[in-house]
Amino acid sequence: MGLMWQLRRRFWDGLAVLKYRYNKPAEIPIPQGDGQQLKAVSFESAFPGIPIPNILVADSVPKDEASRLKYLFYQAQVALYSLFPPMQEGLPPVDPDPQRALDDAYTPAHRKCFPAPILPNDYRGDIDLGHLAIASPYACYLERAPEGGFQWDLRKLDRYELHDGLRRLGVRVLFTLDSRNRRLRPTRIDSELGTSRPGDAHWQLSQKLALCAATTHLSLVRHFNWVHLAVGGPLAIATRNNLGARHPVMRLLWPHIYGTQYSNQIVTLGQMARGGDFETIFSFTHAGMCKLFSDTYAEYDAVVLSPGLEAEQKGVRDAGFDTPALDSRMAYFELMRQHALRYLRIYYASDEQLREDTSLRAWITELGTLIPGGIHKLLGDALTLESAARLIGAFLYLETVEHEIVGSGVWNYQLWTQVQPVRMYKNGHREPLDVYQRLINANFNLNVHRRQLLADFSYLALDTAGAAAFQAFRKELEELQVRMSEEPAGRWMIYPEMLKANINA
């Protein structure tokens, strides 16, 4: 491996650990004044060198969020991608023993900050795609197949340019219903390997390719593109532009949007610039990644913010099999919706009074303009207390639960690359040392300490009634934590104590 690789690795491991140790949970201030107006501009104008014209981002970072020191730190990090990159050509693959590979890459300095991942039961022995389809971070990909049964359909990933020597990620997995046991069984996988069925020579390899496709799409599309860019940024823009500091909905949303533009700016630089995490960890070249982001941004459907509506649209709700991951998502969404409705009823006596709020209506109009595909599926045909609560609940769910599931929720899954490779090499080799090390550090930094959702945000309320609503929500989360702690655990499960208040670094 040589001295140069050891120097690179120590430097970039040290930087990752330093970032983790010095990242403190943000102090969320009470909003002041009417705020700075933000304009939506094209992604490529805000980030020269990342040619994606159709994604919209804020033209600037609000002054109350800006951190000059952190911005310069990330700028220096991006500059180092060229001067002393964390990648080195010609390195051997990681150790074939997955535990040894992890132990070598996840150092004692890392472990002092955050515990090492734990291998899920579904990754021990034979892979159980049928169970992963209903109880894992990848449960969101299940849908009814046109010819009957159910599927993961990730064939569109075939469109994008790959690094040399890698397998294409266009994969379709078909499942059949085992109604007696209320579960799904994988019966066929279509990929560049051909059509494979259980027991075939390529079955195990096909399953790995399916998981490689799923984890790639989850990290790049459902996490960063859809949570951070398609909705997180626009939500913060529209809220700051239309809701004054003393607007009740501003106070409700403030802990969930504060810091969004600053965080998106610095994280985008580290992950999407040439030589950034996305290009060097996953299968796609920089051009392929940019095209993927552009296409999937245009295809975004806000129904994904309502787990129940998404499940109905995909035909997997009450379909004859158990859906533990979906049930958990839906329970969280309902908790968020009820919290929003209880809060709105404090400040609006009727649907008519709500509709008379011109600031709120302007907020909804701008959201419909900025979020690709609009918000009509969440809001419905009429603005009422119920529909507004459903919309706001969806945003709360996005900022807290969905972000956790598709972000740090893959910690116990994505690092076991002997089961779900982050890249699939045609020659059968596992990822080289530099790719695996960068995957480790990127996921490690997703777990930095951030402001918890269980924090007391009642100080943001306009009055005692609003403070009581914040406190009631916190109590409900604490009660849910107790109930979930008494249930059988799964590595995919997201507990209230794990949830962060917002999507920000």
N, C-alpha and C positions, 0 to 999 in steps of 0.2 A: 504493500500500500504506500509506503514511503513517508518521509518526514513531512512533505508538503500537505498530504491529506490530514495527517495528525494536527498540523498547525491550523488548517482550515476548520476542521471539526471543532477543535478546542475554542477557536475564536467565536464561531457562530453558535456553539452550545453556550458559551459564556454570555454572549449577547442575549440569547433567549432567556436564560436564567435571570440575567440582570433586568430585562424588561418585566419578567414575572414579579420579581421581588419588589420592584419600585412602582409597580402599577397599583395605585391605591383606589378604593371605591370613590367615585365622584361624589362631592358634596353638591346636592341639588338645591340651588337657591330659590327663593321665592321670585317668580317672574316680576320684572319691573317695567313700567311704561308700556307703550304699544309695540315695542320691539322693532328690530331692523327688517325692512322689507327685502325679501329674497326673490331673485328671478331664476327661472328654470332655463338652463342653457344646455347645449349638446355636450355629451360626455367627452368627445374628442377635443372640444375647445377648452374644457376644464382640465383634461389630462392629455396634453400633446404626447404623441407616441403610442396612444391606445386608440386605434381608429374604429370607434363605434359611434356613428352619428346619431342613432335614433334614441339612445338612452338619455334621459333628462336628469340633470343634477343641479344643485344650487350653485349660483354664481360666486358665492362667498361663504365664509364661515361667520356666523353671528359673533359679535364681540364678546358676549358673555360666555361663549363656549371656547373661544380660541385659546390655544396654549402654544405660544411661540417655541418654547423649549421642546415640547414633544414633536411639533412639526419639523423642527430642524433635525431632531434625532432620526425621524423617519426618512427625511431627505438624505441624510448621511448614510443611512442603511441602504437606500436605493442606489446611491452612488457607489457603494461598496460592491453591489452586485456585479459591476463591471471591473472594479479595481482589484477586488479580492473575493471572487464569488464563492458561495458555499458548495458549488458543484465542481467536479473534477472528472475529466474524461478518463475512461479506461479502468475504473475501479471494479473490483470483483463483486459478485452478488452477496447479499446478506447471508449469514449463516443459515444452513438448511434447518437447523433446530430453531423453531420460532421463539422459544424462551431464551435461548442464548442470544439470538439476534436482538430481542428486546432488551435484555440485560446489558448488552454492550452499548446500545444506542441511548437507553434511558438511564442516565448516569446517577450516581448518588446525589449530585447537586440538584438534578431535576426532582428526585424523589423527596428531597427535603422540602420542596415547594408543594408538590402534589403527588398523590399515590399513583403507582403504576396501574395500567389497565388490567382488568380481569377478564379472562377468556369466557365468553358466554357459553352456556351449555350447548346451544345449537352449533357451536363451532368445534365441539369435541367429537371426534369420530366422524361418522358420515354427516354431511351437511343436510339439514332439514329445511329445504326451501319452502315447503308448505307451511311450516311453523313461522319461518321468518316473514312470510307474506302477511301474517296477521299479528305478529308480536315481535317487532323490531323497529328500528328507525325507518326501515324501508316499506313498512305497511302502507304508506301513502301511495305506493305505485300500483296497488291492486285495483283491477277494474274488470267488468264483465267482458268476455271475449265475444266478438260478433258471431262466431259459429257455435257458441255455447261454452259453458265453463267460464274460467276466469284467466286473467293474464297479467303479466308485467310486459308492457310494450315499450321498449327503449330503442326501437329500430332507427329512429331519427338520428341517433348518435353516429350513424354511418356517414353522415354528410360532411364531417369535419376533419380537417387535415391532422394527421398524426405524426409523432416523432418516428424516425426510422426504426424498423424492426418490431413494431408493436402490432397487436391484433386489433382489428376494428371492433368497436363497442356496440354496434347495432345488434341487439339481442331481443328475442321475444320468448318468454316462458309461459307455457300453458299449464293450467291447474284444473283438476277435476274435483268435484265435491264428493267427499266421503260423508254422506248425510248421517250414517249411523254414529260416527264418532265426531260429527260436527267440526270437521277439519278439511283442509285442502291437501291434495297430493299433486306434486309436479309430474306431468306426463310427457312433456316434450319441450325441448329448447331449440330454437332456430337461431343460428349465428353463422359467422364465416366458417365455422367448423362443419357446417351442414345441419341436418336435422338429427338430433340425438334424443334417445329415450333411456329411461332407467335401465341400467345393466349394460348399455352400449360402451364401447371402448372409450368414447369421448365424453361420457356423461359427467364424470367428476370435473373434467376440464371445462365443460360447458357451464356447469354450475358456478365455477370460479369466474368465468367470463361474465355471467349474468350479474354476480355480485360486484364485480369490478365496474360494470356499467352503472349499476344502481348507486354505488357509493360516489362515483364520479358525478353523476347527475345531481345527487343530493347536495354535495359540497359546492359545486359550481353554480347550479341553476336554482334549486329550491332554497338553498341557504343564501349565497351572496347575491345572486341576481334578483331573486324574487323577494326575499325578506329585506335586504339592505337597499337595493336600488329601485325595484319596481314600486315598493310601498313605503318602506321606512323613510327614505329621503323625501318623497312627495308629501307624506303625512306631516313631517316636521315643517316643510315649506308652507303648506296650506294653513297649518295651525298658527304659525308665527305671523303669517300675512293677514289673517282674517279675524283672529280671536285675541282681543286685548288682554293685558295682564290680569284684569279682574273679571274676565269672562269665566263663568263656572266651568264650561267645558275645557277651557285652557287649563284651569287648575287641575281638573281630572286627568288630562292627558300629559301635563307637564313632566311628571317624573318618568314618563315613558318616551318622550321625544327629546328631552334635554340632552345635548351632546351629540345628536345624530349627525349634523353636517361636519363637525370636527372629526368624529370617528370615521365616517365614510371616506373623508378626504385622505386621512393618513393610512387607513387600512387598504384602500384602493391602490395607493402607491406601492405598498409592500407586496400585494398579491397579484395585481394585474399588469404592472409594468413589465417590460422585457426583462427576463431573468428573475421575475418574481415567483412567488410560491406556486401559483396555478400552472404556469408554463412548465416549471421544472419538476413538479410532483406528479401531475396527472398526464394523461396520454396525448393531449392535444398540443400542437405547436402554438406559438403566440397568435398567428393568423387564424388557426382553427378555433382557438379559445374565443377570440374576438367575434368571429362569425357565430359561434354557439351563443354567446351572450346577446348579440343583436337579434338573432332569430327567436330565442326563448323569451326575451323581453317583449317582443311584438306579440307572442302567443300567450302572454300572461292572462290568466283568468282569476279574478278576485274571489271566485267561489272557493279556492283553496284556503281562504281565511275562515271558512265555516266548515268544520270537519263533517258535520251532519249533511249539509248541502252537497259537499263534494262527494260524500259516500253515496248519496242518492243519485247524483249525476252519473257516477261510475257504476251504479247498480250493485253495490256491495253491502248495502245496509239491509239487515234482516234477511240475508240471503241463504240462511240455513247452516252457517258455520260460526264459530265463536270469533269475536273480533276484539280482543283485549286492548290492543293499542288504539284502535278507533274509539272504543268505549271511553278510554281515558282521555283522549283528545276532546271528545264531545262533552264529557263531564266538566273539563276545564273551561270549554267555551261557554257552557251554560252558566258557570259561576261568574265569568267575566260579563256576560250579558245581563245577568241579574244585578250585578254590582252597578253597571252603567244605568240600568233602568231605575234602581232605587235612588241613585244620585240625581238623575234628571228630574225625577218627580219632586225633589226638594225645591227646584228652581223654576219648574214649569208646571202650572196647575192643570194644563190641558194641552191637547194636540194643537189647538188653535194658537195658544200662546207660544208654543214652540215654533210654529210656522211664521209667527210675526217677528222672530228674531232674525233680523237681516244679516247680522254677522255670521250666524250659524248657517244660514242659507248660502252665503258667499263662500264659506268654508267648504260646504258640500259641493258647490259648483266647481271650485278649483280642484278639489280632490278628483272629481269626475273627469277633469281635463288632464291632470297630471298622471294619474294611475293608468297604465295601459289597459285598454279594454273597459275602463270605467268601473263604477261601483254599483250599478243598477241591480245586479244579482243579490247584493247584500242589503241594499236600501229598499228595494221594491218600488212600487208605483207611487206611493204616497209617503210624505214625511210626517211621521207620527212619533210619539214617545217610544212606542214599541220598535218601530223601524230604526229610529236613531240609536236606541240602545243596542240593537242588533249590529249596526254598523260600528259603533264605538266599541262594543264588546269584541268584535272581530279584530279591531286594531290593538286592543289590550292583549288579546290572545296571540296575535302576531309578535308583539314586542316581548312577550314573556315566555309563553309555552312553545309556540312554533319555532322560535329562534333557538330555544334550548334543545329541542328535539333534533333539528337539522344541523346544529352547530356543535356544541360540546357534547351533545347526546350521542355522538358517534365514537366517543373516547374508547369505550370498551369493545368496539367493533373494528374500526378502520385500521388500527395498528397491527392486527393479526393478518398480515398479508399472505400467509400461507393458505388462508381460507378465502379472503377477498382481496386479491392483489390490487394495488393502486395503479399498476400497469401490467399488461399481459404481453410478455415477450414471445415472439414466434419460435425462438430457439429453446423455449422451455425454462430459461433462467429466471430466477427471482430478481427483484429490483436491485440495482447496484447500491452500494453503501451510501452514496451521497443522496440518492432519491429517498431512501428509507429514513436517513437521518433528518432530512428536511421535513418529511412527513411527520416525524416525531415532534420536532420543534414547532411546527405550525399548529398541530393539535394541542400541544402543551400550552401554547399561548392563547388558545381559545378558552382555557380554563383559569385565566387570571382572575383575581378577586375583583368583583364588581358589586355595585349596589344591589342588595337583595330585594326581591319583591316583598318579602316579609318585614322589611323596614317600616317604621311608622312614618307615613307621609301626611298625617293629619295636620301638620304645621302648614301645609300648602293650602288648606281649606280657606274659603272666604268667611266662614262663620262656624258656629258650634254645630249646626245641623250637618254641614258638609264634613266637618271633622269626625262626627259620629259615623258618617257613611264610610269614610276611609277606615276607621277603626273596626267597623262591622266586617268589612271586606278582609281585613287582616285576620280577624278572629276566625272567619270562615276558612281561610287558608290554613291556619294553625290546626283547626279541627280536621281538615282534609289530610293534613300531614299525619295526624295520629291514626286516622282510619287506614290510610295507605300503608303505614308502617306495620300494621297488623296483618296485612295481606301477604301471600307468598311473593317473594321478590323476583324480579327479572331484570337483567342488565339493561333492557330497553326502557325501564320505568323511569319517569320523571316526577320527582317529588316536589312539593311546594318549597321545601327548604333549598332546593337546587335552583329555583327560578330567579332570574335577574330582573330588575325593574325595566330595563331597556336593552337595546341591541348594541350598545356602544362599548368600545374598547376601554 
